[in-house]
Amino acid sequence: MDSLKNFCINVKNIRIWNGISLTAMAKTAGMALSTLKRIEQGDLPRGVGINQAGRIAKHFGCQVYELFEPTYVFENKYKPKLLKR
């Protein structure tokens, strides 16, 4: 899987793990809701660049390059740990 596909998957995952709506995430990233939906479907539209990736990374406390890492690496760093009961 290439880094752009990793980015698309990781953006969707970090949004879901943090319980953020598509609308709120699009606002945070400074992009249209339709653009974010396309990203989450695995399609990186033209015009999406480092600025949007930087806003997402800053909001979630990660580095931009980490959004492009393989999903299993990103998940091990950022997926919330479930508490044992």
Secondary structure, DSSP 8 states (H G I E B T S, - for coil): --HHHHHHHHHHHHHHHTT--HHHHHHHHTS-HHHHHHHHTT---TT--HHHHHHHHHHHT--GGGGGS-HHHHHHHHS------
